[in-house]
Amino acid sequence: MTRLLLKIFLAYWVVAGIVILISDYEPHRHIHNPELADALDSALAMDGRTMVDAYEGGRCRELQKMLSSSRDRMYLASTDGRVLCGDPGVSDLRKLVATAVKQQKRMTANYEWYQLLAAPVTSPSGAKYVFLLKSNYSSALHINGMLPGYTTVCISCVVTVFLGLLIVLPIRRLRQAAGQIAMGRLDARVRWWSSSTRKSGKRGGDDINQLIRDFNHMAERLESLANAQRMLLRDVSHELRSPLTRLSVGLGLAREQAPANMCESLDRIESEAARLNALIGQILSLSQLDSMPRLDSACHISLSALVVDLLPDIEYEAAQSDCIIRSTIAEGCYVSGDEELIRAAVENLLRNAIKYASGSGMIHVETAVEERQGEKFSTVRISDNGPGIPEHEIGLVIKPFYRADRSRHWQQEGYGIGLAIADRATRLHGGVLGIRNKTDGGLIVEIFLPAAEQPEATHLAVTEHAVSS
C-alpha cells in the first residue's frame, strides 16, 4: 500500500512540477485579468512618478530610508540601464531595462529570492526613466518564482493523499482477499463502501468498483466449483462403500464354496478390495478437511507425547520394511488443536518416509520448539535417506494423487493423498508444512504448528533412542 501511494504522490508532483516549469519558463509579464493588469500598471505609474519627483528633487536618500523597512524596494534607472536612485544589486539589470524600453510596457524578471519589475515612466518635463520594483517572495518555497506557496502545497498534498487512498484502499482489499483465496479460504470477499458493488445485476460504478464486483463473482464461482467437486468426490466415495461391503460378503461366501485352486485369486480380490476401501477412507478424510473452514474445538496437546505414542506402531511397520527409526523427543512441544487431525498428519508423513526409505533405510523423527520470524512453533521433523524429490516438484507433491516418481508409479503403494492430508491438517491449525531435500540425499518434511503454553506440572524429558529390524 505504501509503495503505490508513494508512486501516486510522486507522479502527481512530477507532473505538477513539469506544468509549473513550462508555465513559468517565461516570467509573469502578463496578467490575464484586464482589471488586475490595469490596476498594477496604475500603481507602478504612481510609484514611478514618486521616484522621478524624488530623483529630480534630490530626495533619493530620504526616500530610500523611508522604504528600508518595506518588503518591496523601489529604484529608478535611466533608459540605458544606469541606476539613478538606489542600488537593486542586480547584475543583468541593463538587459531588463532595455527590453522594457523597447517594448514600452511592464517587464518582469524572476530571481532566486525576489522578483524585479521594470516599467517605463516619463517625468512632467518629458525626461524618460525606467521605474524598478524589487519584490521579495512571500514564501521560501517561491524559488525563482516557480513553486507555489505553503497554502497551495498543503492543499495539493491533502488532495494527492486522498486521491491515492481512494485508489490504494480497494486494491489493498483486493490483494488481501486474493491472499485468503490462495490460502484456501474460498469464502473471502472484498467489502467496499460503494453500493454499486452490491448490485450484481447492474454494471454501475467506476472501473475499481467493477473490478471488485468481478473479483467477488470470480470468487463465488471458484467456491461453488470447489464445493461441487468436494461433494461429488464425497458422494462417489460413499456410494462405493455399499458395493464394497457387498463384495466382501460375496467374497466370504465364495471362499466357503471355492475349490483350493481358487484361493489365490480370491486373496487377490480381497487385497484389491482392501486397497480400494483404504483409498475411499483417505478421500473421505481429505474431503472432510477441505470442507472444514476452521476447527470446531481445540484442546491442549503435547506434540512430543503424541509422537511417542505413535512410535511403537511405526517402528513395527518400519521393521517389516527393514528400516531403522531414530527419534529425538524434546519437552515443551505443546500445541492447541485437534489431536486426531495432528496424529493423522504425523502418521501419514512417517508412513510415507518408511515407504521411500525401505531397504536398510534410516528415518529420524525429531520434536522441538523453534522460533521463526519472531513467533514460536512446535515442530515435528521427519527425515529419511530415500531418493528425495526433484526440486521443481517439491511444491506439487502436496496435491492429491500427485506422484513425484512417475516412472515407479505402478510399483508404489499408496495413492498420493498422505501429504495432501498432512498439509491441509497443518494449515487448518495455522501451521506450515515444509518439504526440502537433504544435501547428502533424502528428504526432510517438517510440520510447524503455533506453540502453546506448557501446562503446569507436565514434563516430558528429552529422549533419544533407535529401533532396528
C-alpha positions in Angstrom: 0.0 0.0 0.0 2.8 2.4 0.9 4.7 2.0 -2.3 1.6 2.5 -4.5 0.6 5.6 -2.5 4.1 6.9 -2.8 4.1 6.3 -6.6 0.8 8.2 -7.0 2.1 11.0 -4.8 5.4 11.3 -6.8 3.6 11.0 -10.1 1.3 13.9 -9.2 4.1 16.2 -8.1 6.4 15.3 -11.1 3.6 16.2 -13.5 2.8 19.3 -11.4 6.4 20.3 -11.5 6.6 19.9 -15.2 3.5 22.1 -15.6 5.0 24.7 -13.3 8.2 24.7 -15.2 6.5 25.1 -18.5 4.2 27.8 -17.3 7.0 29.7 -15.5 9.6 29.3 -18.3 8.8 32.9 -19.3 8.4 35.3 -16.3 4.9 36.6 -15.4 4.9 39.5 -17.7 1.2 39.3 -18.4 -1.8 39.2 -16.1 -4.8 37.7 -17.9 -7.3 39.6 -15.9 -7.6 43.1 -17.6 -8.7 44.8 -14.4 -5.8 43.5 -12.4 -3.4 44.4 -15.2 -4.7 48.0 -15.3 -4.6 48.3 -11.5 -1.0 47.1 -11.5 0.1 49.4 -14.2 -1.6 52.4 -12.5 0.1 51.5 -9.2 3.5 51.3 -11.0 2.9 54.6 -12.8 2.1 56.3 -9.5 5.1 54.9 -7.7 7.2 55.7 -10.7 6.2 59.4 -10.6 7.1 59.4 -6.9 10.6 58.1 -7.7 11.0 60.6 -10.5 10.0 63.5 -8.2 12.4 62.3 -5.5 15.2 61.9 -8.0 14.7 65.3 -9.7 14.2 67.0 -6.3 17.4 65.4 -4.9 15.5 63.4 -2.3 16.6 59.8 -3.3 18.4 59.1 0.0 15.5 60.3 2.1 13.0 58.2 0.1 15.3 55.1 0.3 15.5 55.4 4.1 11.7 55.6 4.3 11.4 52.4 2.2 14.1 50.5 4.1 11.5 48.8 6.4 9.3 47.7 3.5 9.4 44.2 1.9 9.3 45.8 -1.6 12.0 48.3 -2.7 11.8 50.9 -5.4 14.6 52.2 -7.6 15.0 54.4 -10.7 17.2 53.8 -13.7 17.9 55.7 -17.0 16.9 54.2 -20.3 20.4 53.0 -20.9 20.4 50.9 -17.7 22.3 53.2 -15.3 20.8 53.2 -11.8 20.0 56.7 -10.7 18.2 56.2 -7.4 19.3 53.4 -5.1 21.0 50.1 -6.0 19.0 46.9 -6.5 22.2 44.8 -6.7 21.2 43.0 -9.9 23.9 42.2 -12.4 21.8 41.9 -15.6 19.7 45.0 -15.0 20.6 46.6 -18.3 19.0 43.7 -20.3 15.7 44.0 -18.4 15.7 47.8 -18.7 16.5 47.7 -22.5 13.6 45.2 -23.0 11.1 47.4 -21.1 12.2 50.5 -23.1 11.9 48.7 -26.4 8.5 47.1 -25.6 7.3 50.2 -23.8 5.4 48.1 -21.2 5.9 46.5 -17.9 8.5 43.6 -17.9 9.3 41.1 -15.2 12.4 39.0 -14.3 12.4 36.2 -11.7 15.4 35.6 -9.5 16.0 33.1 -6.7 14.6 35.1 -3.8 12.9 38.1 -5.4 11.1 39.4 -8.5 12.1 42.6 -10.4 9.6 44.6 -12.3 10.7 47.3 -14.8 8.2 49.9 -16.2 8.9 52.9 -18.4 7.9 56.2 -16.9 8.1 59.8 -18.1 8.6 62.9 -15.9 6.4 66.1 -16.3 9.4 67.7 -18.0 9.4 64.9 -20.7 12.5 63.0 -19.5 12.3 59.3 -19.8 13.2 56.9 -17.0 12.6 53.2 -16.0 11.0 52.6 -12.7 12.2 49.4 -10.9 10.3 47.5 -8.2 12.2 44.8 -6.3 9.6 42.5 -4.6 10.8 39.7 -2.3 8.9 36.4 -2.4 6.4 36.0 0.5 7.4 32.3 0.9 10.7 30.4 1.0 9.0 27.9 -1.4 9.0 30.6 -4.2 12.4 29.6 -5.5 12.9 31.5 -8.8 9.3 32.3 -8.6 8.2 28.9 -9.8 6.9 26.9 -6.8 3.6 27.7 -5.3 3.1 28.9 -1.7 2.6 27.0 1.5 -1.2 27.0 1.3 -1.1 25.6 -2.3 1.4 22.9 -1.4 -0.6 21.8 1.7 -3.9 21.7 -0.2 -2.2 19.8 -3.1 -0.7 17.3 -0.6 -4.0 16.6 1.1 -5.8 16.2 -2.3 -3.0 13.9 -3.5 -3.1 11.7 -0.4 -6.9 11.5 -0.6 -6.7 10.6 -4.3 -4.1 7.9 -3.6 -6.0 6.4 -0.7 -9.2 6.3 -2.9 -7.2 4.1 -5.3 -5.0 2.2 -2.9 -7.5 1.0 -0.3 -9.7 -1.0 -2.7 -6.6 -2.5 -4.3 -5.3 -3.4 -0.9 -8.6 -5.2 0.0 -8.4 -7.0 -3.3 -4.9 -8.2 -2.5 -5.9 -9.4 1.0 -8.9 -11.3 -0.4 -6.8 -12.8 -3.2 -4.3 -13.9 -0.5 -7.1 -15.5 1.6 -8.3 -17.4 -1.5 -4.8 -18.6 -2.2 -4.7 -20.0 1.3 -7.8 -22.0 0.7 -10.5 -19.6 2.1 -12.7 -19.5 -0.9 -15.4 -17.7 1.0 -13.3 -14.5 1.1 -14.9 -11.5 -0.5 -14.0 -7.8 -1.0 -16.1 -5.5 1.0 -16.2 -1.9 -0.3 -18.3 1.1 0.5 -19.9 1.7 -2.9 -23.4 0.3 -3.3 -22.7 -0.5 -6.9 -20.6 -3.4 -5.9 -23.6 -5.0 -4.2 -25.7 -4.8 -7.4 -24.6 -7.9 -9.2 -27.2 -7.4 -11.9 -26.1 -3.9 -12.9 -22.8 -2.7 -14.2 -22.7 0.6 -12.4 -19.8 2.4 -10.7 -16.3 3.2 -11.8 -13.7 0.7 -13.0 -12.5 -0.1 -9.5 -16.0 -0.9 -8.3 -16.5 -3.1 -11.4 -13.2 -4.8 -10.7 -14.3 -5.6 -7.1 -17.6 -6.9 -8.3 -15.9 -9.1 -11.0 -13.5 -10.4 -8.4 -16.3 -11.3 -6.0 -18.1 -13.0 -8.8 -15.0 -15.0 -9.7 -14.5 -16.0 -6.0 -18.2 -17.1 -5.9 -17.7 -19.3 -9.0 -14.5 -20.8 -7.6 -16.2 -21.6 -4.3 -19.2 -23.2 -6.0 -17.0 -25.3 -8.3 -14.7 -26.4 -5.4 -17.8 -27.3 -3.3 -19.3 -29.2 -6.2 -16.1 -31.1 -6.7 -15.9 -32.0 -3.0 -19.5 -33.1 -2.9 -19.0 -35.2 -6.0 -15.9 -36.8 -4.5 -17.6 -37.4 -1.2 -20.8 -38.8 -2.7 -18.9 -41.1 -5.1 -16.8 -42.4 -2.2 -19.9 -43.0 -0.1 -21.6 -44.8 -2.9 -18.6 -47.0 -3.4 -18.8 -48.2 0.2 -22.0 -50.1 -0.4 -20.8 -52.3 -3.3 -17.5 -52.8 -1.4 -19.5 -54.1 1.6 -21.5 -56.5 -0.7 -18.3 -57.6 -2.4 -16.8 -58.5 1.0 -19.9 -60.5 1.9 -19.8 -62.3 -1.5 -16.1 -62.9 -1.2 -16.7 -64.7 2.2 -19.4 -66.8 0.7 -17.2 -67.6 -2.3 -14.4 -68.8 -0.1 -16.7 -71.4 1.5 -17.6 -72.9 -1.8 -14.5 -72.3 -3.9 -12.0 -75.1 -4.7 -8.4 -74.9 -3.5 -7.1 -73.6 -6.8 -9.3 -70.5 -6.5 -7.8 -69.3 -3.2 -5.0 -67.3 -4.8 -7.5 -65.4 -7.0 -9.8 -64.8 -4.1 -6.9 -63.5 -2.0 -6.0 -61.1 -4.8 -9.6 -59.8 -4.9 -9.6 -59.4 -1.2 -6.3 -57.4 -1.3 -7.6 -55.1 -4.0 -10.9 -54.5 -2.2 -9.0 -53.6 0.9 -6.8 -51.2 -1.1 -9.9 -49.6 -2.6 -11.5 -49.4 0.8 -8.4 -47.6 2.2 -8.4 -45.2 -0.8 -12.1 -44.3 -0.1 -11.2 -43.7 3.5 -8.4 -41.3 2.6 -10.6 -39.5 0.0 -13.3 -39.0 2.7 -10.7 -37.7 5.1 -9.4 -35.3 2.6 -12.9 -34.1 1.6 -13.7 -33.6 5.3 -10.5 -31.5 5.8 -11.3 -29.4 2.7 -14.8 -28.7 3.9 -13.7 -27.5 7.4 -13.2 -23.7 7.4 -11.9 -23.8 11.0 -11.5 -26.1 14.0 -14.7 -26.6 15.9 -13.0 -27.3 19.2 -9.3 -27.2 20.2 -7.6 -28.9 23.2 -4.1 -28.7 24.7 -1.9 -31.3 23.0 1.6 -32.4 23.8 3.2 -32.9 20.4 6.1 -34.9 21.9 3.7 -37.3 23.7 1.7 -37.7 20.5 4.9 -38.8 18.6 6.0 -41.1 21.4 2.5 -42.7 21.4 2.8 -43.3 17.6 6.3 -44.7 17.7 5.6 -48.4 18.6 3.2 -48.9 15.6 5.6 -47.0 13.3 8.6 -49.0 14.5 6.7 -52.2 13.9 5.9 -51.2 10.3 9.5 -50.0 9.8 10.8 -53.3 10.9 8.8 -55.0 8.2 10.5 -52.8 5.6 14.0 -53.2 7.1 14.1 -49.6 8.2 15.7 -48.0 11.3 13.8 -45.4 13.3 15.7 -42.9 15.4 13.9 -40.3 17.4 14.8 -37.2 19.4 11.9 -36.1 21.6 12.1 -32.7 23.3 9.9 -31.4 26.1 7.8 -28.3 25.9 6.3 -29.0 22.5 2.7 -28.1 23.0 0.0 -27.0 20.6 -3.7 -26.2 20.6 -5.8 -28.1 18.2 -7.5 -31.4 17.2 -5.4 -34.3 18.4 -6.8 -36.8 15.8 -6.0 -34.5 12.9 -2.5 -33.8 14.0 -2.0 -37.6 14.7 -3.2 -38.4 11.2 -0.8 -35.8 9.7 2.3 -37.1 11.5 1.3 -40.7 10.9 0.9 -40.1 7.2 4.3 -38.5 7.0 6.0 -41.3 8.9 4.4 -44.0 6.7 5.4 -42.0 3.6 9.1 -41.9 4.9 9.0 -45.7 5.5 7.7 -46.3 2.0 10.5 -44.4 0.3 13.3 -45.4 2.7 12.6 -49.1 2.7 15.5 -51.5 2.4 18.1 -50.6 5.1 16.8 -47.1 5.3 17.3 -44.6 8.1 14.5 -42.4 9.4 14.9 -39.7 12.0 11.9 -38.3 13.9 12.5 -35.1 16.0 10.3 -32.8 18.0 11.5 -29.3 19.0 10.4 -25.8 19.9 11.7 -23.3 17.3 11.4 -19.6 16.6 10.5 -18.4 13.1 10.1 -14.7 12.3 9.6 -13.8 15.9 7.0 -16.5 16.6 7.4 -19.8 18.5 6.4 -23.0 16.8 6.3 -26.6 18.0 7.9 -28.7 15.3 7.9 -32.3 14.1 10.8 -33.0 11.7 11.0 -36.3 9.8 14.0 -37.1 7.6 15.0 -40.1 5.6 17.7 -41.2 3.3 15.5 -42.1 0.4 15.7 -40.8 -3.2 14.2 -37.4 -2.3 12.1 -35.3 -4.6 13.1 -33.3 -7.7 13.4 -29.6 -6.7 10.8 -28.5 -9.3 8.2 -30.9 -7.9 8.5 -30.1 -4.2 5.6 -27.7 -4.3 3.4 -30.2 -6.3 3.6 -33.3 -4.1 1.1 -31.9 -1.6 -1.6 -32.0 -4.3 -3.9 -35.0 -4.1 -2.9 -38.0 -6.2 0.3 -36.4 -7.4 3.3 -38.8 -7.7 6.8 -37.4 -7.9 8.4 -40.5 -9.3 6.1 -41.3 -12.2 8.3 -44.0 -13.6 7.7 -46.1 -10.5 4.0 -45.1 -10.2 2.7 -48.6 -10.9 5.1 -50.1 -8.4 4.3 -47.8 -5.4 1.8 -48.5 -2.8 -0.4 -45.6 -1.7 -2.3 -43.1 -3.7 -0.6 -39.7 -3.2 -3.0 -38.4 -0.6 -1.0 -38.7 2.6 1.0 -35.4 2.0 -2.2 -33.6 1.0 -3.9 -34.7 4.2 -0.9 -33.6 6.3 -0.8 -30.3 4.5 -4.5 -29.5 5.0 -4.4 -30.6 8.6 -1.4 -28.4 9.3 -2.9 -25.3 7.6 -6.2 -25.9 9.5 -4.1 -25.4 12.7 -2.5 -22.2 11.4 0.8 -24.0 10.7 3.1 -24.7 7.8 4.2 -27.9 6.1 7.8 -27.6 4.9 9.4 -30.0 2.4 13.1 -29.9 1.4 15.8 -32.2 0.1 18.8 -33.2 2.3 22.2 -32.2 1.0 23.5 -35.7 1.4 20.4 -37.4 -0.1 17.0 -38.0 1.2 14.0 -35.8 2.2 13.1 -33.7 5.2 9.4 -33.0 6.0 8.6 -30.5 8.8 5.3 -29.6 10.5 5.4 -26.2 12.1 2.5 -25.6 14.4 2.0 -22.4 16.6 3.3 -23.3 20.0 1.0 -23.2 23.1 1.9 -22.6 26.7 3.1 -25.6 28.7 0.6 -26.7 31.3 1.7 -26.8 34.9 3.1 -30.0 36.4 3.7 -31.5 33.0 7.2 -32.5 32.0 8.5 -34.8 29.2 12.2 -35.3 29.3 14.3 -35.2 26.1 14.9 -38.8 24.9 16.7 -40.4 22.1 16.6 -44.0 21.0 16.9 -46.2 18.0 15.0 -49.2 16.8 16.1 -51.5 14.1 14.6 -54.6 12.5 
